Amino acid sequence: MTIAFSPQPSSMSFSLHGQGLKLDTRADIEPHLAGVDPTKIEEIHFGGNTLGVDASEALAEFLAKAVNLKIADFADIFTGRLITEIPLALTAICNSLIDKTSLVELDLSDNAFGGRSVDPIVPFLINNRTFQILKINNNGLGPAGGKVLANALLESAKISQSKGEKSNLRTVICGRNRLEDGSAPFWAEAFAAHGSLTEIRMPQNGIRMDGITALAYGLAKNPGLEYIDLQDNTFTFEGELTGVQAWTDALSSWPELKTLNLSDCVLSGDGEVPLLVSKLAEGSNPKLRTLQLQNNNLEAATFELFANNIATNLKSLMSLELQWNEQEEDDEFLEAVGLTMKARGGKLFVSDEDEEEEEKEAEEKEKEEEETKEEKEAVLAEAVQPAPVPTKKDDTDELAELLGKVEIK
């Protein structure tokens, strides 16, 4: 068990993260909760353990007293549990969080809910309208489960609107869930109703052109968006560009956009410059710092477009990822883009080697920072170390000194 106090002595983080505990009963979990004051907890992290129904109910009673809770991290807490156990355990935990007006973030990622176990989350999503961050990544929701959660978020937005209140929802992370076209329009409607999002991540969901088009319309109602990740979903279908056109039109709706990840999204036919990329090159999003377009069949014409606009309409761009496209080894346009970005302290990625180099540099920087931190701590420890107190000589020490002065002639 880890109990870490923040710089303010009145708050702390309670963590059992990654301990691989199998907590079936109350008797299993209560020793870990004993001695912890729930009223002082601001963060709780339980990921990497597995909780049964009885243990979850005991945890829920603890959470009910956590009146200052801000972060509830329950990612990966049902490994090995039966499909009959998960709804009961999840109901206990989620219901204990409904009235938490202090709560900012809920993370339920990496739990194999499937569409059958999402209902216990619904009351929380509808009735807690103060939380800002929802992480539900890699849960196997499927279209049916995705629709249930999206409708719950929509209902929450409607209640806020009826009370004349603004939505507090800022971030939704819901990737690797097979949401597909079957649930995408419902997510789009929910996003539009909230209108408050700053970050949306929905990679690897098997969403195709119709669903992508719907999402563009829904997300366009969120002018504060700064981060969008739709990696590995499909924007076109058999030459049709409805999805790409919808997203091209939506770009100007996001003046604060800083990160856009559309890698592996089939943005155009072979050799064609995607409409969306042309719009970006015109400067549609002047604050854009990171653009990821890996594996989109981009060719020389697109690289030329970047080369012609990188210094004028893309002045804020610091990271451009173009790996696994159709580039030649010595492409003059990519070389020009790379030089311009390097001059401003940015980076162009066109190969795996570039990415590996960046990771190595980041690791070295992190190591240097850690070493600097350790050196500072050592200096500080030495500075505050009390000076040694001189000890009084005893009779034995004095006798030894006298004997040392004796000379034998």
C-alpha positions as CSV (number, residue, x, y, z in Angstrom):
1,M,0.0,0.0,0.0
2,T,1.2,3.5,-0.9
3,I,0.0,6.6,0.8
4,A,1.6,9.6,-0.7
5,F,1.1,13.0,0.8
6,S,0.9,16.0,-1.5
7,P,2.8,19.3,-0.7
8,Q,-0.3,20.3,1.2
9,P,-0.4,18.2,4.3
10,S,-4.2,18.1,4.2
11,S,-4.4,16.0,1.0
12,M,-3.0,12.6,-0.1
13,S,-3.1,9.9,-2.7
14,F,-4.0,6.4,-1.8
15,S,-2.6,3.7,-4.1
16,L,-2.5,-0.1,-4.4
17,H,-1.6,0.3,-8.1
18,G,0.1,-2.7,-9.8
19,Q,0.3,-5.0,-6.8
20,G,-1.5,-7.9,-8.3
21,L,-3.8,-8.4,-5.3
22,K,-6.7,-10.7,-5.5
23,L,-9.3,-9.1,-3.3
24,D,-12.4,-11.3,-3.1
25,T,-13.9,-10.5,0.3
26,R,-14.2,-7.7,2.8
27,A,-11.6,-9.5,4.9
28,D,-9.2,-9.3,1.9
29,I,-9.5,-5.5,1.3
30,E,-10.2,-4.1,4.8
31,P,-6.5,-4.4,6.0
32,H,-5.5,-2.2,3.0
33,L,-8.1,0.4,3.9
34,A,-7.5,0.4,7.7
35,G,-5.7,3.4,9.0
36,V,-6.5,5.5,5.9
37,D,-8.7,8.6,6.5
38,P,-11.1,8.7,3.4
39,T,-11.9,12.3,4.1
40,K,-8.3,13.3,3.2
41,I,-8.1,11.2,0.0
42,E,-7.9,13.2,-3.2
43,E,-6.6,10.4,-5.4
44,I,-7.2,6.7,-5.4
45,H,-5.4,4.2,-7.7
46,F,-6.4,0.6,-7.7
47,G,-5.3,-0.5,-11.2
48,G,-3.5,-3.8,-11.6
49,N,-5.5,-5.7,-8.9
50,T,-8.6,-7.7,-9.2
51,L,-11.7,-7.0,-7.1
52,G,-14.6,-9.3,-6.3
53,V,-18.2,-8.2,-5.4
54,D,-17.8,-8.2,-1.6
55,A,-14.4,-6.4,-1.8
56,S,-16.0,-3.8,-4.2
57,E,-18.9,-3.2,-1.8
58,A,-16.4,-2.6,1.1
59,L,-14.4,-0.3,-1.1
60,A,-17.7,1.6,-2.1
61,E,-18.4,2.2,1.6
62,F,-14.9,3.7,1.9
63,L,-15.4,5.8,-1.2
64,A,-18.7,7.1,0.2
65,K,-16.7,8.9,2.9
66,A,-14.2,10.3,0.4
67,V,-15.7,13.8,0.2
68,N,-12.6,15.4,-1.4
69,L,-11.9,12.8,-4.0
70,K,-10.7,14.2,-7.3
71,I,-9.2,11.2,-9.2
72,A,-10.7,7.7,-9.2
73,D,-8.5,5.3,-11.1
74,F,-10.1,1.9,-11.4
75,A,-8.5,0.8,-14.7
76,D,-7.8,-3.0,-14.9
77,I,-9.5,-4.1,-11.7
78,F,-11.6,-7.1,-13.0
79,T,-9.0,-9.4,-14.5
80,G,-10.2,-13.0,-14.2
81,R,-13.6,-12.0,-12.9
82,L,-16.8,-13.7,-14.2
83,I,-19.2,-11.7,-16.3
84,T,-21.8,-12.2,-13.5
85,E,-19.5,-10.5,-11.0
86,I,-18.5,-7.4,-12.9
87,P,-21.9,-5.7,-13.0
88,L,-22.4,-6.0,-9.3
89,A,-18.9,-4.9,-8.4
90,L,-19.1,-2.0,-10.9
91,T,-22.5,-0.9,-9.6
92,A,-21.2,-0.6,-6.0
93,I,-18.2,1.5,-7.1
94,C,-19.9,3.8,-9.6
95,N,-22.9,4.4,-7.3
96,S,-20.5,5.6,-4.5
97,L,-19.2,8.2,-6.9
98,I,-22.5,9.7,-8.0
99,D,-22.6,12.5,-5.4
100,K,-18.9,13.4,-5.5
101,T,-18.9,17.0,-6.6
102,S,-15.2,17.2,-6.1
103,L,-14.5,14.4,-8.6
104,V,-12.6,15.5,-11.7
105,E,-11.5,12.2,-13.3
106,L,-12.9,8.6,-13.6
107,D,-10.7,5.9,-15.3
108,L,-12.4,2.6,-16.0
109,S,-10.0,1.6,-18.9
110,D,-8.8,-2.0,-19.6
111,N,-11.8,-3.7,-18.0
112,A,-13.5,-6.2,-20.2
113,F,-17.0,-4.9,-19.8
114,G,-18.3,-5.7,-23.2
115,G,-21.7,-4.4,-24.0
116,R,-23.3,-6.5,-21.2
117,S,-21.7,-4.7,-18.3
118,V,-22.0,-1.0,-19.1
119,D,-25.4,-0.4,-17.5
120,P,-23.9,0.1,-14.0
121,I,-22.0,3.1,-15.3
122,V,-25.1,4.9,-16.6
123,P,-26.4,6.4,-13.3
124,F,-23.0,8.0,-12.6
125,L,-22.7,9.4,-16.2
126,I,-26.2,10.9,-16.0
127,N,-26.2,12.2,-12.4
128,N,-22.7,13.3,-11.7
129,R,-22.4,16.4,-13.8
130,T,-19.3,17.9,-12.2
131,F,-16.6,15.4,-13.4
132,Q,-14.5,16.5,-16.3
133,I,-12.5,13.6,-17.6
134,L,-13.8,10.2,-18.6
135,K,-11.3,7.4,-19.5
136,I,-12.9,4.2,-20.8
137,N,-10.3,2.8,-23.2
138,N,-10.1,-0.8,-24.3
139,N,-13.2,-2.1,-22.7
140,G,-14.7,-4.1,-25.6
141,L,-17.9,-2.0,-25.6
142,G,-18.9,-2.7,-29.2
143,P,-21.6,-0.6,-30.9
144,A,-24.3,-1.6,-28.4
145,G,-22.3,-0.7,-25.3
146,G,-21.0,2.5,-26.9
147,K,-24.6,3.6,-27.7
148,V,-25.6,3.0,-24.1
149,L,-22.8,5.2,-22.7
150,A,-23.2,7.9,-25.4
151,N,-26.9,8.1,-24.6
152,A,-26.1,8.5,-20.9
153,L,-23.8,11.4,-21.7
154,L,-26.5,12.9,-23.9
155,E,-29.0,12.7,-21.0
156,S,-26.5,14.4,-18.7
157,A,-26.1,17.3,-21.1
158,K,-29.9,17.7,-21.5
159,I,-30.3,17.9,-17.7
160,S,-27.6,20.5,-17.5
161,Q,-29.3,22.5,-20.3
162,S,-32.7,22.3,-18.5
163,K,-31.1,23.8,-15.4
164,G,-29.3,26.5,-17.3
165,E,-25.9,25.1,-16.4
166,K,-22.9,24.6,-18.6
167,S,-21.4,21.2,-19.1
168,N,-18.2,20.4,-17.2
169,L,-17.1,17.5,-19.5
170,R,-13.7,18.3,-21.0
171,T,-12.1,15.0,-22.0
172,V,-13.4,11.7,-23.4
173,I,-10.9,8.9,-24.0
174,C,-12.7,5.9,-25.6
175,G,-10.3,4.1,-27.9
176,R,-10.0,0.4,-28.9
177,N,-13.7,-0.3,-28.2
178,R,-15.1,-1.4,-31.6
179,L,-17.6,1.5,-31.5
180,E,-18.1,1.3,-35.3
181,D,-20.7,3.2,-37.2
182,G,-23.4,1.7,-35.1
183,S,-22.6,4.0,-32.1
184,A,-20.7,6.8,-33.7
185,P,-23.8,9.0,-34.4
186,F,-24.9,8.7,-30.8
187,W,-21.5,9.8,-29.6
188,A,-21.7,12.7,-32.1
189,E,-25.0,13.8,-30.7
190,A,-23.7,13.6,-27.1
191,F,-20.6,15.6,-28.0
192,A,-22.6,18.3,-29.7
193,A,-25.0,18.6,-26.7
194,H,-22.1,19.1,-24.3
195,G,-20.2,21.5,-26.5
196,S,-17.4,21.8,-23.9
197,L,-14.8,19.3,-25.0
198,T,-11.1,20.1,-25.1
199,E,-9.8,16.6,-25.7
200,I,-11.3,13.6,-27.6
201,R,-9.4,10.4,-28.2
202,M,-11.2,7.6,-30.1
203,P,-8.5,5.6,-32.0
204,Q,-8.9,2.1,-33.3
205,N,-12.7,1.8,-33.2
206,G,-13.5,0.5,-36.6
207,I,-15.5,3.6,-37.4
208,R,-16.0,4.1,-41.1
209,M,-17.0,7.0,-43.3
210,D,-20.7,7.4,-42.2
211,G,-19.7,7.4,-38.6
212,I,-16.7,9.6,-39.2
213,T,-18.9,12.1,-40.9
214,A,-21.4,12.2,-38.0
215,L,-18.5,12.7,-35.5
216,A,-17.3,15.7,-37.5
217,Y,-20.6,17.4,-37.2
218,G,-20.8,16.6,-33.5
219,L,-17.3,17.7,-32.6
220,A,-17.7,20.9,-34.6
221,K,-20.0,22.1,-31.8
222,N,-17.0,22.1,-29.5
223,P,-14.9,25.2,-30.3
224,G,-12.5,24.7,-27.4
225,L,-11.1,21.4,-28.8
226,E,-7.3,21.3,-28.4
227,Y,-6.6,17.6,-28.9
228,I,-8.2,15.2,-31.4
229,D,-7.1,11.6,-31.9
230,L,-9.1,9.5,-34.5
231,Q,-6.2,7.2,-35.5
232,D,-7.0,4.0,-37.4
233,N,-10.6,4.8,-38.4
234,T,-11.6,5.2,-42.0
235,F,-12.5,8.5,-43.6
236,T,-13.3,7.4,-47.2
237,F,-15.1,4.5,-48.9
238,E,-14.5,3.3,-52.4
239,G,-13.4,6.8,-53.6
240,E,-16.2,8.7,-51.8
241,L,-14.8,11.6,-49.7
242,T,-17.8,12.5,-47.6
243,G,-16.0,11.9,-44.4
244,V,-12.9,13.9,-45.4
245,Q,-15.1,16.7,-46.6
246,A,-17.0,16.9,-43.3
247,W,-13.7,17.0,-41.4
248,T,-12.3,19.6,-43.8
249,D,-15.3,21.8,-43.2
250,A,-15.0,21.3,-39.4
251,L,-11.4,22.3,-39.0
252,S,-12.2,26.0,-38.8
253,S,-14.5,25.3,-35.8
254,W,-11.4,24.5,-33.7
255,P,-9.3,27.6,-33.4
256,E,-7.6,26.2,-30.3
257,L,-6.5,22.9,-31.9
258,K,-3.0,21.9,-31.0
259,T,-2.8,18.2,-31.7
260,L,-4.4,16.3,-34.5
261,N,-3.8,12.5,-35.0
262,L,-5.3,11.2,-38.2
263,S,-2.7,8.4,-38.9
264,D,-4.0,5.3,-40.6
265,C,-7.2,7.0,-41.6
266,V,-7.3,6.5,-45.5
267,L,-7.7,10.3,-46.2
268,S,-7.6,10.0,-50.0
269,G,-7.0,7.8,-53.0
270,D,-3.4,6.9,-54.0
271,G,-1.4,10.0,-54.9
272,E,-4.1,12.5,-54.2
273,V,-3.6,15.4,-51.8
274,P,-6.2,15.0,-49.1
275,L,-8.6,17.9,-48.9
276,L,-8.1,18.1,-45.2
277,V,-4.4,18.4,-45.5
278,S,-4.8,21.2,-48.1
279,K,-7.0,23.1,-45.6
280,L,-4.5,22.7,-42.8
281,A,-1.7,24.0,-45.1
282,E,-3.8,27.1,-45.7
283,G,-3.6,27.8,-42.0
284,S,-7.0,26.8,-40.8
285,N,-5.6,26.0,-37.3
286,P,-2.9,28.5,-36.5
287,K,-2.1,27.0,-33.1
288,L,-1.5,23.5,-34.4
289,R,1.7,22.1,-32.9
290,T,1.5,18.3,-33.5
291,L,0.2,16.7,-36.7
292,Q,0.2,12.9,-37.2
293,L,-0.4,11.6,-40.7
294,Q,1.3,8.2,-40.7
295,N,0.4,5.6,-43.2
296,N,-2.0,7.5,-45.3
297,N,-0.6,6.8,-48.8
298,L,0.7,10.4,-49.0
299,E,3.0,11.1,-52.0
300,A,5.2,13.9,-53.4
301,A,2.4,16.3,-54.1
302,T,1.4,16.4,-50.4
303,F,5.1,16.8,-49.3
304,E,5.4,19.7,-51.7
305,L,2.3,21.3,-50.2
306,F,3.9,21.1,-46.8
307,A,7.2,22.5,-48.1
308,N,5.4,25.5,-49.6
309,N,3.5,26.3,-46.4
310,I,5.5,25.2,-43.5
311,A,7.2,28.6,-43.0
312,T,4.1,30.7,-43.5
313,N,0.8,29.0,-42.6
314,L,2.1,26.3,-40.3
315,K,4.3,28.5,-38.1
316,S,3.3,26.8,-34.8
317,L,3.9,23.2,-36.0
318,M,6.6,21.5,-34.0
319,S,6.0,17.9,-34.7
320,L,5.0,16.4,-38.1
321,E,4.8,12.6,-38.4
322,L,4.7,11.2,-41.9
323,Q,6.1,7.7,-41.4
324,W,5.0,4.8,-43.7
325,N,3.8,7.0,-46.6
326,E,5.1,6.9,-50.2
327,Q,8.2,9.0,-49.8
328,E,11.5,8.7,-51.7
329,E,14.7,8.4,-49.7
330,D,16.0,11.8,-50.7
331,D,12.7,13.7,-51.2
332,E,13.6,17.4,-51.7
333,F,10.3,18.7,-50.3
334,L,10.6,16.6,-47.1
335,E,14.2,17.8,-46.7
336,A,13.0,21.4,-46.9
337,V,10.3,20.8,-44.4
338,G,12.7,19.1,-42.1
339,L,15.2,21.9,-42.2
340,T,12.5,24.5,-41.5
341,M,11.2,22.6,-38.5
342,K,14.6,21.9,-37.1
343,A,15.4,25.7,-37.3
344,R,12.4,26.4,-35.1
345,G,13.3,23.6,-32.7
346,G,10.7,21.2,-34.1
347,K,11.0,17.7,-35.6
348,L,9.9,16.0,-38.8
349,F,9.4,12.2,-38.6
350,V,9.7,10.3,-41.9
351,S,11.1,7.0,-40.7
352,D,11.2,4.6,-37.8
353,E,14.8,5.8,-37.2
354,D,13.6,9.3,-36.6
355,E,11.1,8.1,-34.0
356,E,13.7,5.9,-32.3
357,E,16.1,8.8,-32.2
358,E,13.5,11.0,-30.6
359,E,12.7,8.4,-27.9
360,K,16.5,8.0,-27.2
361,E,16.9,11.7,-26.8
362,A,13.9,11.8,-24.5
363,E,15.3,9.0,-22.4
364,E,18.7,10.7,-22.1
365,K,17.0,14.0,-21.1
366,E,15.0,12.2,-18.5
367,K,18.1,10.4,-17.2
368,E,20.0,13.8,-17.0
369,E,17.1,15.4,-15.1
370,E,17.0,12.5,-12.7
371,E,20.8,12.7,-12.1
372,T,20.6,16.5,-11.6
373,K,17.8,15.9,-9.1
374,E,19.8,13.3,-7.2
375,E,22.8,15.7,-7.1
376,K,20.7,18.5,-5.7
377,E,19.2,16.3,-3.1
378,A,22.7,15.1,-2.1
379,V,23.9,18.7,-1.8
380,L,20.8,19.6,0.2
381,A,21.2,16.6,2.5
382,E,24.9,17.6,3.1
383,A,24.0,21.2,3.8
384,V,21.4,20.3,6.4
385,Q,23.5,17.6,8.0
386,P,24.4,18.6,11.6
387,A,28.1,19.1,12.4
388,P,29.7,16.3,14.4
389,V,29.6,17.0,18.2
390,P,33.1,16.7,19.7
391,T,33.4,13.9,22.3
392,K,35.1,14.3,25.6
393,K,38.3,12.3,25.9
394,D,38.1,9.6,28.6
395,D,41.0,8.4,30.8
396,T,41.9,5.6,28.3
397,D,42.4,8.1,25.5
398,E,44.6,10.4,27.7
399,L,46.8,7.4,28.8
400,A,47.3,6.3,25.2
401,E,48.4,9.8,24.3
402,L,50.9,9.9,27.1
403,L,52.4,6.5,26.2
404,G,52.8,7.7,22.6
405,K,55.1,10.4,23.8
406,V,57.4,8.1,25.9
407,E,60.8,7.6,24.3
408,I,63.0,4.6,25.1
409,K,66.8,5.5,25.2
